[in-house]
């Protein structure tokens, strides 16, 4: 998997200047909506940080953003996030 890049190339008209956590949240949201992660799947932050070559803090911020938008849930402080989003039929 490609890294979540820090900075876009100079003069790139399609550059995305969003913070890393927003970029990661978009990638994860897309995977959830595409059923690559399904309802009930656990999303371990450490594994995601390693997979996308970002810090654990970036990963937690991305997961918190997804939780605020009801894609994932974290029932307790010492538990992993899990997917709660389900496509409407």
HTML snippet that shows the backbone in 3Dmol.js (N, CA, C, O; Angstrom):
<script src="https://3Dmol.org/build/3Dmol-min.js"></script>
<div id="view" style="width:600px;height:400px;position:relative"></div>
<script>
const pdb = `
ATOM      1  N   UNK A   1       0.845  -1.175   0.000  1.00  0.00           N
ATOM      2  CA  UNK A   1       0.000   0.000   0.000  1.00  0.00           C
ATOM      3  C   UNK A   1       0.890   1.238   0.000  1.00  0.00           C
ATOM      4  O   UNK A   1       1.931   1.265   0.655  1.00  0.00           O
ATOM      5  N   UNK A   2       0.480   2.236  -0.722  1.00  0.00           N
ATOM      6  CA  UNK A   2       1.243   3.483  -0.799  1.00  0.00           C
ATOM      7  C   UNK A   2       1.147   4.246   0.510  1.00  0.00           C
ATOM      8  O   UNK A   2       0.145   4.187   1.222  1.00  0.00           O
ATOM      9  N   UNK A   3       2.219   4.962   0.803  1.00  0.00           N
ATOM     10  CA  UNK A   3       2.236   5.798   2.000  1.00  0.00           C
ATOM     11  C   UNK A   3       1.287   6.982   1.830  1.00  0.00           C
ATOM     12  O   UNK A   3       0.979   7.405   0.716  1.00  0.00           O
ATOM     13  N   UNK A   4       0.838   7.496   2.961  1.00  0.00           N
ATOM     14  CA  UNK A   4       0.080   8.741   2.953  1.00  0.00           C
ATOM     15  C   UNK A   4       1.133   9.846   2.899  1.00  0.00           C
ATOM     16  O   UNK A   4       1.848  10.061   3.878  1.00  0.00           O
ATOM     17  N   UNK A   5       1.237  10.546   1.775  1.00  0.00           N
ATOM     18  CA  UNK A   5       2.330  11.492   1.572  1.00  0.00           C
ATOM     19  C   UNK A   5       2.195  12.746   2.428  1.00  0.00           C
ATOM     20  O   UNK A   5       1.094  13.158   2.793  1.00  0.00           O
ATOM     21  N   UNK A   6       3.341  13.338   2.737  1.00  0.00           N
ATOM     22  CA  UNK A   6       3.376  14.566   3.515  1.00  0.00           C
ATOM     23  C   UNK A   6       2.950  15.768   2.688  1.00  0.00           C
ATOM     24  O   UNK A   6       2.008  16.478   3.039  1.00  0.00           O
ATOM     25  N   UNK A   7       3.642  15.981   1.605  1.00  0.00           N
ATOM     26  CA  UNK A   7       3.414  17.172   0.800  1.00  0.00           C
ATOM     27  C   UNK A   7       3.239  16.802  -0.668  1.00  0.00           C
ATOM     28  O   UNK A   7       3.910  15.897  -1.164  1.00  0.00           O
ATOM     29  N   UNK A   8       2.348  17.491  -1.361  1.00  0.00           N
ATOM     30  CA  UNK A   8       2.193  17.245  -2.793  1.00  0.00           C
ATOM     31  C   UNK A   8       3.354  17.868  -3.568  1.00  0.00           C
ATOM     32  O   UNK A   8       4.122  18.664  -3.028  1.00  0.00           O
ATOM     33  N   UNK A   9       3.464  17.500  -4.807  1.00  0.00           N
ATOM     34  CA  UNK A   9       4.504  18.046  -5.672  1.00  0.00           C
ATOM     35  C   UNK A   9       4.187  19.508  -5.995  1.00  0.00           C
ATOM     36  O   UNK A   9       3.025  19.899  -6.106  1.00  0.00           O
ATOM     37  N   UNK A  10       5.240  20.296  -6.140  1.00  0.00           N
ATOM     38  CA  UNK A  10       5.104  21.704  -6.474  1.00  0.00           C
ATOM     39  C   UNK A  10       4.364  21.868  -7.797  1.00  0.00           C
ATOM     40  O   UNK A  10       4.645  21.148  -8.754  1.00  0.00           O
ATOM     41  N   UNK A  11       3.448  22.782  -7.858  1.00  0.00           N
ATOM     42  CA  UNK A  11       2.662  23.129  -9.054  1.00  0.00           C
ATOM     43  C   UNK A  11       1.689  22.022  -9.479  1.00  0.00           C
ATOM     44  O   UNK A  11       1.250  21.995 -10.629  1.00  0.00           O
ATOM     45  N   UNK A  12       1.354  21.126  -8.575  1.00  0.00           N
ATOM     46  CA  UNK A  12       0.393  20.064  -8.880  1.00  0.00           C
ATOM     47  C   UNK A  12      -1.008  20.622  -8.670  1.00  0.00           C
ATOM     48  O   UNK A  12      -1.406  20.889  -7.536  1.00  0.00           O
ATOM     49  N   UNK A  13      -1.749  20.797  -9.739  1.00  0.00           N
ATOM     50  CA  UNK A  13      -3.069  21.412  -9.655  1.00  0.00           C
ATOM     51  C   UNK A  13      -4.059  20.530  -8.888  1.00  0.00           C
ATOM     52  O   UNK A  13      -5.036  21.029  -8.329  1.00  0.00           O
ATOM     53  N   UNK A  14      -3.806  19.239  -8.864  1.00  0.00           N
ATOM     54  CA  UNK A  14      -4.686  18.317  -8.160  1.00  0.00           C
ATOM     55  C   UNK A  14      -4.164  17.970  -6.770  1.00  0.00           C
ATOM     56  O   UNK A  14      -4.581  16.976  -6.175  1.00  0.00           O
ATOM     57  N   UNK A  15      -3.268  18.776  -6.264  1.00  0.00           N
ATOM     58  CA  UNK A  15      -2.646  18.511  -4.968  1.00  0.00           C
ATOM     59  C   UNK A  15      -3.680  18.505  -3.849  1.00  0.00           C
ATOM     60  O   UNK A  15      -4.638  19.278  -3.855  1.00  0.00           O
ATOM     61  N   UNK A  16      -3.459  17.622  -2.903  1.00  0.00           N
ATOM     62  CA  UNK A  16      -4.313  17.533  -1.721  1.00  0.00           C
ATOM     63  C   UNK A  16      -3.494  17.987  -0.517  1.00  0.00           C
ATOM     64  O   UNK A  16      -2.584  17.287  -0.073  1.00  0.00           O
ATOM     65  N   UNK A  17      -3.824  19.158   0.001  1.00  0.00           N
ATOM     66  CA  UNK A  17      -3.084  19.727   1.118  1.00  0.00           C
ATOM     67  C   UNK A  17      -3.706  19.362   2.470  1.00  0.00           C
ATOM     68  O   UNK A  17      -3.386  19.976   3.488  1.00  0.00           O
ATOM     69  N   UNK A  18      -4.575  18.383   2.477  1.00  0.00           N
ATOM     70  CA  UNK A  18      -5.214  17.939   3.708  1.00  0.00           C
ATOM     71  C   UNK A  18      -4.188  17.303   4.636  1.00  0.00           C
ATOM     72  O   UNK A  18      -3.191  16.747   4.174  1.00  0.00           O
ATOM     73  N   UNK A  19      -4.430  17.382   5.953  1.00  0.00           N
ATOM     74  CA  UNK A  19      -3.536  16.702   6.899  1.00  0.00           C
ATOM     75  C   UNK A  19      -3.558  15.189   6.669  1.00  0.00           C
ATOM     76  O   UNK A  19      -4.504  14.646   6.098  1.00  0.00           O
ATOM     77  N   UNK A  20      -2.494  14.523   7.126  1.00  0.00           N
ATOM     78  CA  UNK A  20      -2.390  13.067   6.948  1.00  0.00           C
ATOM     79  C   UNK A  20      -3.583  12.323   7.526  1.00  0.00           C
ATOM     80  O   UNK A  20      -4.067  11.368   6.918  1.00  0.00           O
ATOM     81  N   UNK A  21      -4.069  12.747   8.700  1.00  0.00           N
ATOM     82  CA  UNK A  21      -5.168  12.005   9.319  1.00  0.00           C
ATOM     83  C   UNK A  21      -6.440  12.097   8.484  1.00  0.00           C
ATOM     84  O   UNK A  21      -7.230  11.154   8.455  1.00  0.00           O
ATOM     85  N   UNK A  22      -6.643  13.222   7.805  1.00  0.00           N
ATOM     86  CA  UNK A  22      -7.819  13.366   6.941  1.00  0.00           C
ATOM     87  C   UNK A  22      -7.669  12.456   5.720  1.00  0.00           C
ATOM     88  O   UNK A  22      -8.626  11.803   5.304  1.00  0.00           O
ATOM     89  N   UNK A  23      -6.468  12.420   5.156  1.00  0.00           N
ATOM     90  CA  UNK A  23      -6.222  11.531   4.008  1.00  0.00           C
ATOM     91  C   UNK A  23      -6.447  10.073   4.396  1.00  0.00           C
ATOM     92  O   UNK A  23      -7.068   9.316   3.650  1.00  0.00           O
ATOM     93  N   UNK A  24      -5.943   9.684   5.561  1.00  0.00           N
ATOM     94  CA  UNK A  24      -6.123   8.309   6.018  1.00  0.00           C
ATOM     95  C   UNK A  24      -7.598   8.015   6.283  1.00  0.00           C
ATOM     96  O   UNK A  24      -8.084   6.938   5.936  1.00  0.00           O
ATOM     97  N   UNK A  25      -8.305   8.946   6.884  1.00  0.00           N
ATOM     98  CA  UNK A  25      -9.741   8.756   7.137  1.00  0.00           C
ATOM     99  C   UNK A  25     -10.490   8.550   5.823  1.00  0.00           C
ATOM    100  O   UNK A  25     -11.400   7.724   5.755  1.00  0.00           O
ATOM    101  N   UNK A  26     -10.123   9.283   4.794  1.00  0.00           N
ATOM    102  CA  UNK A  26     -10.772   9.115   3.477  1.00  0.00           C
ATOM    103  C   UNK A  26     -10.505   7.732   2.900  1.00  0.00           C
ATOM    104  O   UNK A  26     -11.409   7.088   2.367  1.00  0.00           O
ATOM    105  N   UNK A  27      -9.262   7.281   3.008  1.00  0.00           N
ATOM    106  CA  UNK A  27      -8.905   5.946   2.496  1.00  0.00           C
ATOM    107  C   UNK A  27      -9.706   4.871   3.232  1.00  0.00           C
ATOM    108  O   UNK A  27     -10.276   3.975   2.609  1.00  0.00           O
ATOM    109  N   UNK A  28      -9.741   4.971   4.559  1.00  0.00           N
ATOM    110  CA  UNK A  28     -10.468   3.973   5.356  1.00  0.00           C
ATOM    111  C   UNK A  28     -11.968   4.041   5.086  1.00  0.00           C
ATOM    112  O   UNK A  28     -12.632   3.008   4.998  1.00  0.00           O
ATOM    113  N   UNK A  29     -12.507   5.263   4.954  1.00  0.00           N
ATOM    114  CA  UNK A  29     -13.938   5.409   4.644  1.00  0.00           C
ATOM    115  C   UNK A  29     -14.257   4.743   3.315  1.00  0.00           C
ATOM    116  O   UNK A  29     -15.264   4.046   3.191  1.00  0.00           O
ATOM    117  N   UNK A  30     -13.405   4.955   2.325  1.00  0.00           N
ATOM    118  CA  UNK A  30     -13.624   4.331   1.019  1.00  0.00           C
ATOM    119  C   UNK A  30     -13.625   2.807   1.135  1.00  0.00           C
ATOM    120  O   UNK A  30     -14.458   2.136   0.525  1.00  0.00           O
ATOM    121  N   UNK A  31     -12.700   2.266   1.911  1.00  0.00           N
ATOM    122  CA  UNK A  31     -12.641   0.810   2.082  1.00  0.00           C
ATOM    123  C   UNK A  31     -13.871   0.288   2.820  1.00  0.00           C
ATOM    124  O   UNK A  31     -14.365  -0.798   2.520  1.00  0.00           O
ATOM    125  N   UNK A  32     -14.356   1.056   3.775  1.00  0.00           N
ATOM    126  CA  UNK A  32     -15.572   0.651   4.491  1.00  0.00           C
ATOM    127  C   UNK A  32     -16.760   0.674   3.538  1.00  0.00           C
ATOM    128  O   UNK A  32     -17.544  -0.274   3.499  1.00  0.00           O
ATOM    129  N   UNK A  33     -16.895   1.742   2.777  1.00  0.00           N
ATOM    130  CA  UNK A  33     -18.024   1.861   1.841  1.00  0.00           C
ATOM    131  C   UNK A  33     -17.953   0.827   0.723  1.00  0.00           C
ATOM    132  O   UNK A  33     -18.984   0.443   0.170  1.00  0.00           O
ATOM    133  N   UNK A  34     -16.748   0.372   0.383  1.00  0.00           N
ATOM    134  CA  UNK A  34     -16.564  -0.635  -0.669  1.00  0.00           C
ATOM    135  C   UNK A  34     -16.620  -2.063  -0.111  1.00  0.00           C
ATOM    136  O   UNK A  34     -16.355  -3.023  -0.835  1.00  0.00           O
ATOM    137  N   UNK A  35     -16.961  -2.201   1.168  1.00  0.00           N
ATOM    138  CA  UNK A  35     -17.064  -3.499   1.837  1.00  0.00           C
ATOM    139  C   UNK A  35     -15.737  -4.244   1.947  1.00  0.00           C
ATOM    140  O   UNK A  35     -15.728  -5.462   2.124  1.00  0.00           O
ATOM    141  N   UNK A  36     -14.626  -3.537   1.847  1.00  0.00           N
ATOM    142  CA  UNK A  36     -13.345  -4.180   2.129  1.00  0.00           C
ATOM    143  C   UNK A  36     -13.187  -4.362   3.630  1.00  0.00           C
ATOM    144  O   UNK A  36     -12.535  -5.302   4.086  1.00  0.00           O
ATOM    145  N   UNK A  37     -13.787  -3.457   4.393  1.00  0.00           N
ATOM    146  CA  UNK A  37     -13.967  -3.624   5.831  1.00  0.00           C
ATOM    147  C   UNK A  37     -15.467  -3.687   6.042  1.00  0.00           C
ATOM    148  O   UNK A  37     -16.192  -2.785   5.622  1.00  0.00           O
ATOM    149  N   UNK A  38     -15.938  -4.737   6.686  1.00  0.00           N
ATOM    150  CA  UNK A  38     -17.372  -4.933   6.854  1.00  0.00           C
ATOM    151  C   UNK A  38     -17.793  -4.664   8.287  1.00  0.00           C
ATOM    152  O   UNK A  38     -16.965  -4.629   9.198  1.00  0.00           O
ATOM    153  N   UNK A  39     -19.070  -4.478   8.470  1.00  0.00           N
ATOM    154  CA  UNK A  39     -19.641  -4.229   9.792  1.00  0.00           C
ATOM    155  C   UNK A  39     -19.152  -5.303  10.770  1.00  0.00           C
ATOM    156  O   UNK A  39     -19.273  -6.499  10.504  1.00  0.00           O
ATOM    157  N   UNK A  40     -18.599  -4.859  11.905  1.00  0.00           N
ATOM    158  CA  UNK A  40     -18.094  -5.766  12.921  1.00  0.00           C
ATOM    159  C   UNK A  40     -16.595  -6.008  12.844  1.00  0.00           C
ATOM    160  O   UNK A  40     -16.002  -6.503  13.802  1.00  0.00           O
ATOM    161  N   UNK A  41     -15.970  -5.667  11.718  1.00  0.00           N
ATOM    162  CA  UNK A  41     -14.520  -5.837  11.591  1.00  0.00           C
ATOM    163  C   UNK A  41     -13.790  -4.921  12.572  1.00  0.00           C
ATOM    164  O   UNK A  41     -14.189  -3.776  12.785  1.00  0.00           O
ATOM    165  N   UNK A  42     -12.733  -5.436  13.154  1.00  0.00           N
ATOM    166  CA  UNK A  42     -11.891  -4.667  14.071  1.00  0.00           C
ATOM    167  C   UNK A  42     -10.817  -3.956  13.257  1.00  0.00           C
ATOM    168  O   UNK A  42     -10.235  -4.534  12.339  1.00  0.00           O
ATOM    169  N   UNK A  43     -10.558  -2.689  13.604  1.00  0.00           N
ATOM    170  CA  UNK A  43      -9.518  -1.909  12.934  1.00  0.00           C
ATOM    171  C   UNK A  43      -8.430  -1.562  13.946  1.00  0.00           C
ATOM    172  O   UNK A  43      -8.504  -0.511  14.582  1.00  0.00           O
ATOM    173  N   UNK A  44      -7.427  -2.415  14.112  1.00  0.00           N
ATOM    174  CA  UNK A  44      -6.352  -2.142  15.072  1.00  0.00           C
ATOM    175  C   UNK A  44      -5.492  -0.969  14.599  1.00  0.00           C
ATOM    176  O   UNK A  44      -4.934  -1.005  13.502  1.00  0.00           O
ATOM    177  N   UNK A  45      -5.389   0.060  15.426  1.00  0.00           N
ATOM    178  CA  UNK A  45      -4.665   1.275  15.053  1.00  0.00           C
ATOM    179  C   UNK A  45      -3.205   0.991  14.733  1.00  0.00           C
ATOM    180  O   UNK A  45      -2.670   1.562  13.783  1.00  0.00           O
ATOM    181  N   UNK A  46      -2.553   0.136  15.489  1.00  0.00           N
ATOM    182  CA  UNK A  46      -1.134  -0.157  15.250  1.00  0.00           C
ATOM    183  C   UNK A  46      -0.929  -0.799  13.878  1.00  0.00           C
ATOM    184  O   UNK A  46       0.018  -0.462  13.168  1.00  0.00           O
ATOM    185  N   UNK A  47      -1.801  -1.706  13.515  1.00  0.00           N
ATOM    186  CA  UNK A  47      -1.692  -2.356  12.207  1.00  0.00           C
ATOM    187  C   UNK A  47      -1.908  -1.365  11.072  1.00  0.00           C
ATOM    188  O   UNK A  47      -1.197  -1.394  10.067  1.00  0.00           O
ATOM    189  N   UNK A  48      -2.899  -0.485  11.239  1.00  0.00           N
ATOM    190  CA  UNK A  48      -3.171   0.518  10.212  1.00  0.00           C
ATOM    191  C   UNK A  48      -2.008   1.497  10.085  1.00  0.00           C
ATOM    192  O   UNK A  48      -1.632   1.876   8.976  1.00  0.00           O
ATOM    193  N   UNK A  49      -1.439   1.905  11.215  1.00  0.00           N
ATOM    194  CA  UNK A  49      -0.296   2.824  11.197  1.00  0.00           C
ATOM    195  C   UNK A  49       0.865   2.202  10.426  1.00  0.00           C
ATOM    196  O   UNK A  49       1.523   2.870   9.629  1.00  0.00           O
ATOM    197  N   UNK A  50       1.103   0.937  10.669  1.00  0.00           N
ATOM    198  CA  UNK A  50       2.190   0.247   9.967  1.00  0.00           C
ATOM    199  C   UNK A  50       1.867   0.107   8.478  1.00  0.00           C
ATOM    200  O   UNK A  50       2.729   0.353   7.634  1.00  0.00           O
ATOM    201  N   UNK A  51       0.651  -0.280   8.155  1.00  0.00           N
ATOM    202  CA  UNK A  51       0.256  -0.492   6.757  1.00  0.00           C
ATOM    203  C   UNK A  51       0.374   0.787   5.936  1.00  0.00           C
ATOM    204  O   UNK A  51       0.818   0.744   4.788  1.00  0.00           O
ATOM    205  N   UNK A  52      -0.018   1.922   6.508  1.00  0.00           N
ATOM    206  CA  UNK A  52      -0.026   3.187   5.767  1.00  0.00           C
ATOM    207  C   UNK A  52       1.185   4.066   6.080  1.00  0.00           C
ATOM    208  O   UNK A  52       1.264   5.206   5.620  1.00  0.00           O
ATOM    209  N   UNK A  53       2.125   3.536   6.861  1.00  0.00           N
ATOM    210  CA  UNK A  53       3.360   4.238   7.179  1.00  0.00           C
ATOM    211  C   UNK A  53       3.107   5.635   7.762  1.00  0.00           C
ATOM    212  O   UNK A  53       3.691   6.625   7.322  1.00  0.00           O
ATOM    213  N   UNK A  54       2.230   5.683   8.752  1.00  0.00           N
ATOM    214  CA  UNK A  54       1.936   6.916   9.486  1.00  0.00           C
ATOM    215  C   UNK A  54       2.099   6.631  10.972  1.00  0.00           C
ATOM    216  O   UNK A  54       2.223   5.475  11.378  1.00  0.00           O
ATOM    217  N   UNK A  55       2.099   7.676  11.776  1.00  0.00           N
ATOM    218  CA  UNK A  55       2.235   7.489  13.216  1.00  0.00           C
ATOM    219  C   UNK A  55       0.926   6.980  13.818  1.00  0.00           C
ATOM    220  O   UNK A  55      -0.140   7.080  13.209  1.00  0.00           O
ATOM    221  N   UNK A  56       1.033   6.442  15.005  1.00  0.00           N
ATOM    222  CA  UNK A  56      -0.148   5.959  15.711  1.00  0.00           C
ATOM    223  C   UNK A  56      -1.083   7.114  16.035  1.00  0.00           C
ATOM    224  O   UNK A  56      -2.300   6.933  16.060  1.00  0.00           O
ATOM    225  N   UNK A  57      -0.534   8.298  16.284  1.00  0.00           N
ATOM    226  CA  UNK A  57      -1.361   9.480  16.567  1.00  0.00           C
ATOM    227  C   UNK A  57      -2.195   9.873  15.348  1.00  0.00           C
ATOM    228  O   UNK A  57      -3.365  10.230  15.482  1.00  0.00           O
ATOM    229  N   UNK A  58      -1.595   9.806  14.170  1.00  0.00           N
ATOM    230  CA  UNK A  58      -2.325  10.096  12.931  1.00  0.00           C
ATOM    231  C   UNK A  58      -3.452   9.086  12.762  1.00  0.00           C
ATOM    232  O   UNK A  58      -4.569   9.446  12.392  1.00  0.00           O
ATOM    233  N   UNK A  59      -3.155   7.831  13.034  1.00  0.00           N
ATOM    234  CA  UNK A  59      -4.161   6.778  12.891  1.00  0.00           C
ATOM    235  C   UNK A  59      -5.316   6.977  13.855  1.00  0.00           C
ATOM    236  O   UNK A  59      -6.476   6.851  13.464  1.00  0.00           O
ATOM    237  N   UNK A  60      -5.014   7.286  15.113  1.00  0.00           N
ATOM    238  CA  UNK A  60      -6.083   7.528  16.082  1.00  0.00           C
ATOM    239  C   UNK A  60      -6.930   8.739  15.707  1.00  0.00           C
ATOM    240  O   UNK A  60      -8.144   8.734  15.911  1.00  0.00           O
ATOM    241  N   UNK A  61      -6.300   9.774  15.164  1.00  0.00           N
ATOM    242  CA  UNK A  61      -7.061  10.949  14.732  1.00  0.00           C
ATOM    243  C   UNK A  61      -7.992  10.589  13.573  1.00  0.00           C
ATOM    244  O   UNK A  61      -9.134  11.047  13.527  1.00  0.00           O
ATOM    245  N   UNK A  62      -7.507   9.772  12.642  1.00  0.00           N
ATOM    246  CA  UNK A  62      -8.340   9.335  11.515  1.00  0.00           C
ATOM    247  C   UNK A  62      -9.515   8.486  12.005  1.00  0.00           C
ATOM    248  O   UNK A  62     -10.646   8.668  11.554  1.00  0.00           O
ATOM    249  N   UNK A  63      -9.246   7.564  12.923  1.00  0.00           N
ATOM    250  CA  UNK A  63     -10.315   6.719  13.460  1.00  0.00           C
ATOM    251  C   UNK A  63     -11.320   7.539  14.263  1.00  0.00           C
ATOM    252  O   UNK A  63     -12.518   7.260  14.223  1.00  0.00           O
ATOM    253  N   UNK A  64     -10.847   8.540  14.983  1.00  0.00           N
ATOM    254  CA  UNK A  64     -11.764   9.420  15.724  1.00  0.00           C
ATOM    255  C   UNK A  64     -12.662  10.184  14.760  1.00  0.00           C
ATOM    256  O   UNK A  64     -13.846  10.380  15.033  1.00  0.00           O
ATOM    257  N   UNK A  65     -12.102  10.613  13.638  1.00  0.00           N
ATOM    258  CA  UNK A  65     -12.908  11.312  12.621  1.00  0.00           C
ATOM    259  C   UNK A  65     -13.975  10.376  12.052  1.00  0.00           C
ATOM    260  O   UNK A  65     -15.120  10.781  11.852  1.00  0.00           O
ATOM    261  N   UNK A  66     -13.596   9.133  11.795  1.00  0.00           N
ATOM    262  CA  UNK A  66     -14.560   8.152  11.297  1.00  0.00           C
ATOM    263  C   UNK A  66     -15.622   7.842  12.354  1.00  0.00           C
ATOM    264  O   UNK A  66     -16.785   7.623  12.015  1.00  0.00           O
ATOM    265  N   UNK A  67     -15.236   7.822  13.615  1.00  0.00           N
ATOM    266  CA  UNK A  67     -16.199   7.588  14.694  1.00  0.00           C
ATOM    267  C   UNK A  67     -17.192   8.748  14.784  1.00  0.00           C
ATOM    268  O   UNK A  67     -18.384   8.530  15.001  1.00  0.00           O
ATOM    269  N   UNK A  68     -16.707   9.969  14.618  1.00  0.00           N
ATOM    270  CA  UNK A  68     -17.586  11.141  14.659  1.00  0.00           C
ATOM    271  C   UNK A  68     -18.594  11.120  13.516  1.00  0.00           C
ATOM    272  O   UNK A  68     -19.671  11.707  13.617  1.00  0.00           O
ATOM    273  N   UNK A  69     -18.239  10.443  12.433  1.00  0.00           N
ATOM    274  CA  UNK A  69     -19.130  10.335  11.281  1.00  0.00           C
ATOM    275  C   UNK A  69     -19.842   8.988  11.213  1.00  0.00           C
ATOM    276  O   UNK A  69     -20.428   8.637  10.189  1.00  0.00           O
ATOM    277  N   UNK A  70     -19.788   8.251  12.294  1.00  0.00           N
ATOM    278  CA  UNK A  70     -20.516   6.986  12.485  1.00  0.00           C
ATOM    279  C   UNK A  70     -20.143   5.871  11.513  1.00  0.00           C
ATOM    280  O   UNK A  70     -20.995   5.093  11.083  1.00  0.00           O
ATOM    281  N   UNK A  71     -18.869   5.809  11.179  1.00  0.00           N
ATOM    282  CA  UNK A  71     -18.369   4.687  10.382  1.00  0.00           C
ATOM    283  C   UNK A  71     -17.798   3.609  11.285  1.00  0.00           C
ATOM    284  O   UNK A  71     -17.892   2.419  10.984  1.00  0.00           O
ATOM    285  N   UNK A  72     -17.206   4.031  12.393  1.00  0.00           N
ATOM    286  CA  UNK A  72     -16.619   3.094  13.348  1.00  0.00           C
ATOM    287  C   UNK A  72     -17.065   3.481  14.755  1.00  0.00           C
ATOM    288  O   UNK A  72     -17.583   4.572  14.993  1.00  0.00           O
ATOM    289  N   UNK A  73     -16.846   2.557  15.667  1.00  0.00           N
ATOM    290  CA  UNK A  73     -17.202   2.784  17.064  1.00  0.00           C
ATOM    291  C   UNK A  73     -16.097   2.215  17.937  1.00  0.00           C
ATOM    292  O   UNK A  73     -15.395   1.278  17.558  1.00  0.00           O
ATOM    293  N   UNK A  74     -15.963   2.804  19.105  1.00  0.00           N
ATOM    294  CA  UNK A  74     -14.985   2.313  20.085  1.00  0.00           C
ATOM    295  C   UNK A  74     -15.701   2.247  21.428  1.00  0.00           C
ATOM    296  O   UNK A  74     -15.872   3.271  22.088  1.00  0.00           O
ATOM    297  N   UNK A  75     -16.120   1.059  21.836  1.00  0.00           N
ATOM    298  CA  UNK A  75     -16.932   0.930  23.042  1.00  0.00           C
ATOM    299  C   UNK A  75     -16.220   1.298  24.338  1.00  0.00           C
ATOM    300  O   UNK A  75     -16.886   1.641  25.315  1.00  0.00           O
ATOM    301  N   UNK A  76     -14.900   1.241  24.382  1.00  0.00           N
ATOM    302  CA  UNK A  76     -14.183   1.566  25.606  1.00  0.00           C
ATOM    303  C   UNK A  76     -12.800   2.106  25.313  1.00  0.00           C
ATOM    304  O   UNK A  76     -12.303   1.978  24.194  1.00  0.00           O
ATOM    305  N   UNK A  77     -12.183   2.704  26.299  1.00  0.00           N
ATOM    306  CA  UNK A  77     -10.869   3.313  26.132  1.00  0.00           C
ATOM    307  C   UNK A  77      -9.801   2.306  25.720  1.00  0.00           C
ATOM    308  O   UNK A  77      -8.911   2.635  24.936  1.00  0.00           O
ATOM    309  N   UNK A  78      -9.878   1.115  26.226  1.00  0.00           N
ATOM    310  CA  UNK A  78      -8.838   0.120  25.968  1.00  0.00           C
ATOM    311  C   UNK A  78      -9.257  -0.922  24.936  1.00  0.00           C
ATOM    312  O   UNK A  78      -8.767  -2.051  24.954  1.00  0.00           O
ATOM    313  N   UNK A  79     -10.151  -0.549  24.050  1.00  0.00           N
ATOM    314  CA  UNK A  79     -10.598  -1.460  22.999  1.00  0.00           C
ATOM    315  C   UNK A  79     -10.290  -0.854  21.631  1.00  0.00           C
ATOM    316  O   UNK A  79     -10.098   0.356  21.504  1.00  0.00           O
ATOM    317  N   UNK A  80     -10.246  -1.697  20.628  1.00  0.00           N
ATOM    318  CA  UNK A  80     -10.014  -1.227  19.261  1.00  0.00           C
ATOM    319  C   UNK A  80     -11.303  -0.692  18.662  1.00  0.00           C
ATOM    320  O   UNK A  80     -12.401  -1.011  19.118  1.00  0.00           O
ATOM    321  N   UNK A  81     -11.149   0.115  17.650  1.00  0.00           N
ATOM    322  CA  UNK A  81     -12.309   0.584  16.890  1.00  0.00           C
ATOM    323  C   UNK A  81     -12.848  -0.571  16.060  1.00  0.00           C
ATOM    324  O   UNK A  81     -12.090  -1.442  15.634  1.00  0.00           O
ATOM    325  N   UNK A  82     -14.152  -0.576  15.832  1.00  0.00           N
ATOM    326  CA  UNK A  82     -14.754  -1.575  14.958  1.00  0.00           C
ATOM    327  C   UNK A  82     -15.724  -0.874  14.009  1.00  0.00           C
ATOM    328  O   UNK A  82     -16.283   0.176  14.328  1.00  0.00           O
ATOM    329  N   UNK A  83     -15.907  -1.467  12.861  1.00  0.00           N
ATOM    330  CA  UNK A  83     -16.778  -0.887  11.841  1.00  0.00           C
ATOM    331  C   UNK A  83     -18.230  -1.056  12.251  1.00  0.00           C
ATOM    332  O   UNK A  83     -18.657  -2.154  12.607  1.00  0.00           O
ATOM    333  N   UNK A  84     -18.989   0.030  12.203  1.00  0.00           N
ATOM    334  CA  UNK A  84     -20.431  -0.041  12.495  1.00  0.00           C
ATOM    335  C   UNK A  84     -21.268   0.407  11.304  1.00  0.00           C
ATOM    336  O   UNK A  84     -22.487   0.240  11.300  1.00  0.00           O
ATOM    337  N   UNK A  85     -20.620   0.973  10.299  1.00  0.00           N
ATOM    338  CA  UNK A  85     -21.351   1.489   9.135  1.00  0.00           C
ATOM    339  C   UNK A  85     -21.896   0.346   8.300  1.00  0.00           C
ATOM    340  O   UNK A  85     -21.243  -0.682   8.116  1.00  0.00           O
ATOM    341  N   UNK A  86     -23.084   0.544   7.810  1.00  0.00           N
ATOM    342  CA  UNK A  86     -23.682  -0.441   6.931  1.00  0.00           C
ATOM    343  C   UNK A  86     -24.380   0.299   5.809  1.00  0.00           C
ATOM    344  O   UNK A  86     -25.124   1.248   6.057  1.00  0.00           O
ATOM    345  N   UNK A  87     -24.150  -0.122   4.593  1.00  0.00           N
ATOM    346  CA  UNK A  87     -24.774   0.539   3.441  1.00  0.00           C
ATOM    347  C   UNK A  87     -26.287   0.428   3.526  1.00  0.00           C
ATOM    348  O   UNK A  87     -26.831  -0.620   3.875  1.00  0.00           O
ATOM    349  N   UNK A  88     -26.947   1.511   3.205  1.00  0.00           N
ATOM    350  CA  UNK A  88     -28.399   1.468   3.184  1.00  0.00           C
ATOM    351  C   UNK A  88     -28.847   0.728   1.937  1.00  0.00           C
ATOM    352  O   UNK A  88     -28.270   0.888   0.861  1.00  0.00           O
ATOM    353  N   UNK A  89     -29.865  -0.070   2.094  1.00  0.00           N
ATOM    354  CA  UNK A  89     -30.325  -0.898   0.975  1.00  0.00           C
ATOM    355  C   UNK A  89     -31.489  -0.288   0.278  1.00  0.00           C
ATOM    356  O   UNK A  89     -31.998  -0.858  -0.687  1.00  0.00           O
TER     357      UNK A  89
END
`;
const viewer = $3Dmol.createViewer("view");
viewer.addModel(pdb, "pdb");
viewer.setStyle({}, {cartoon: {color: "spectrum"}});
viewer.zoomTo();
viewer.render();
</script>
